[in-house]
């Protein structure tokens, strides 16, 4: 017999139905939450047919996998590395060396390219959902895009009167964007496992 739970179970809920089917995803989980929940094939790692006793691995969603690992590489590795290079990669006079400036630019370019590839995948995966993770992710992407444009188009020459204001804006927008990305890791993990 194969059991299929057709909707989220609630204790003493009227109209809870259990039906038979040829193949069903079975989820055995433990949680700190005291509530029943529903898991589909995208959230479990094993499918089990109780009639035949045969099991198989659930299909892996390549879009989700690429989104997760691409964003972890971009925002968990390269963005903080670029910030650290910018913060600590100066010479004894407080100036960037050509090497540190180049490393900073390359790290942040990888972040922008990774976001440009992985954000649309996240929007496809989460289409129809209105979760904090989605909106923070869009905000982080806008911040990254602004940083990239301001750094390559709107940066005043060294010694220009507006350069100190630009530096302050660039530093703080970068810090806020990376911090928001790290907060978004938490929301993505909580919302989508």
C-alpha positions in Angstrom: 0.0 0.0 0.0 1.2 3.5 -0.9 -0.1 6.3 1.3 -0.5 9.8 -0.1 -1.2 12.8 2.1 -3.1 15.2 -0.1 -2.7 18.3 2.0 -0.9 19.5 5.2 -2.0 17.5 8.2 -3.4 19.1 11.3 -4.4 17.4 14.4 -8.2 16.8 14.5 -8.6 18.6 11.2 -11.9 17.7 9.5 -11.8 16.3 6.0 -8.2 15.0 6.1 -8.0 12.4 3.4 -5.6 9.5 2.8 -5.6 8.0 -0.7 -3.7 5.3 -2.4 -1.3 6.0 -5.3 1.3 4.1 -7.3 4.3 6.1 -6.1 4.6 8.7 -3.4 7.2 10.7 -1.7 7.6 9.7 1.9 9.0 12.2 4.3 10.3 11.1 7.7 11.5 14.2 9.6 12.1 15.6 13.0 11.5 19.2 13.9 11.6 21.5 16.8 8.2 22.9 15.6 5.2 21.2 17.1 3.2 21.1 13.8 2.6 18.9 10.8 3.9 20.1 7.5 3.9 19.2 3.8 7.0 18.3 1.9 7.1 17.8 -1.9 9.7 16.0 -4.0 11.8 19.2 -4.2 12.3 19.1 -0.4 13.2 15.5 0.3 16.0 13.2 -0.8 14.3 9.8 -1.0 11.3 8.5 -2.7 9.9 5.2 -1.4 7.1 3.0 -2.9 5.5 1.2 0.0 3.9 -1.3 -2.3 7.0 -2.6 -3.9 9.5 -1.5 -1.3 11.7 0.1 -3.9 13.3 3.4 -3.1 15.2 6.0 -5.3 16.8 9.3 -4.8 14.5 12.3 -5.5 15.5 14.3 -8.6 17.9 17.2 -7.9 16.7 20.6 -9.1 19.7 22.0 -10.9 18.3 25.5 -10.9 18.0 25.5 -7.1 21.4 23.9 -6.7 23.1 26.5 -9.0 21.3 29.3 -7.3 22.4 28.2 -3.8 26.0 27.4 -4.5 26.5 30.3 -6.9 25.2 32.8 -4.4 27.2 31.2 -1.6 30.4 31.5 -3.7 29.5 35.1 -4.8 28.3 36.6 -1.5 29.8 34.2 1.0 33.3 34.1 -0.5 34.1 36.7 -3.2 32.2 39.7 -1.8 33.7 39.5 1.7 37.1 38.8 0.2 36.8 41.9 -2.0 35.8 44.0 1.0 38.7 42.7 3.1 41.1 43.4 0.2 39.8 46.9 0.0 40.0 47.4 3.8 43.4 45.9 4.5 45.1 45.8 1.1 46.6 49.3 1.2 50.3 50.3 1.4 51.8 52.1 4.4 50.5 55.5 3.0 46.9 54.2 3.0 46.8 54.0 -0.9 45.8 51.1 -3.0 48.6 49.3 -4.8 47.7 48.3 -8.4 47.6 44.7 -7.3 45.1 45.2 -4.5 42.9 47.4 -6.7 42.9 44.8 -9.4 42.1 42.0 -6.9 39.3 44.1 -5.4 37.8 44.8 -8.9 38.0 41.1 -9.9 36.4 39.8 -6.7 33.5 42.3 -7.1 33.1 41.5 -10.8 32.8 37.8 -10.0 30.1 38.8 -7.5 28.1 40.8 -10.0 28.4 38.1 -12.7 27.4 35.4 -10.2 24.4 37.4 -9.1 23.5 38.1 -12.7 23.4 34.4 -13.4 21.9 33.1 -10.1 19.3 35.8 -9.3 17.1 34.9 -12.3 17.3 31.3 -11.3 16.1 32.2 -7.8 13.3 34.3 -9.3 12.2 31.3 -11.4 12.4 28.9 -8.5 10.5 31.2 -6.2 7.9 32.6 -8.7 4.7 33.1 -7.0 6.2 33.4 -3.5 6.4 36.6 -1.5 9.0 35.8 1.1 11.6 38.1 2.7 14.4 36.1 0.9 13.1 37.2 -2.5 12.8 40.9 -1.7 16.1 41.1 0.2 17.8 39.3 -2.7 16.4 41.8 -5.2 17.6 44.7 -2.9 21.1 43.1 -2.6 21.3 42.7 -6.4 20.3 46.4 -6.9 23.0 47.4 -4.3 25.6 45.3 -6.1 24.6 46.8 -9.5 24.8 50.4 -8.1 28.2 49.7 -6.6 29.5 48.3 -9.9 28.1 51.3 -11.9 29.3 53.9 -9.4 32.8 52.3 -9.3 33.2 52.3 -13.1 31.2 55.3 -14.2 30.6 57.7 -11.4 33.9 57.6 -9.5 35.6 61.1 -9.2 39.3 61.4 -9.9 41.6 61.2 -6.8 41.9 64.6 -5.3 38.5 65.8 -6.6 36.4 67.7 -4.0 33.6 65.1 -4.2 35.9 62.1 -3.8 35.7 61.9 0.0 31.8 61.8 -0.2 32.0 59.2 -3.0 34.4 57.0 -0.9 32.1 57.1 2.1 29.1 56.2 0.0 31.0 53.4 -1.8 32.3 51.9 1.5 28.9 52.0 3.3 26.8 50.8 0.3 29.3 47.9 -0.1 29.2 47.0 3.6 25.4 47.2 3.8 25.0 45.1 0.6 27.3 42.4 1.9 25.6 42.4 5.3 22.1 42.2 3.7 23.4 39.3 1.6 24.5 37.4 4.7 21.1 38.1 6.4 19.5 36.8 3.3 21.4 33.5 3.6 19.5 33.0 6.8 16.1 33.8 5.3 16.8 31.5 2.3 17.8 28.6 4.6 14.8 29.1 6.8 12.3 29.4 4.0 13.6 26.9 1.5 15.8 24.5 3.6 
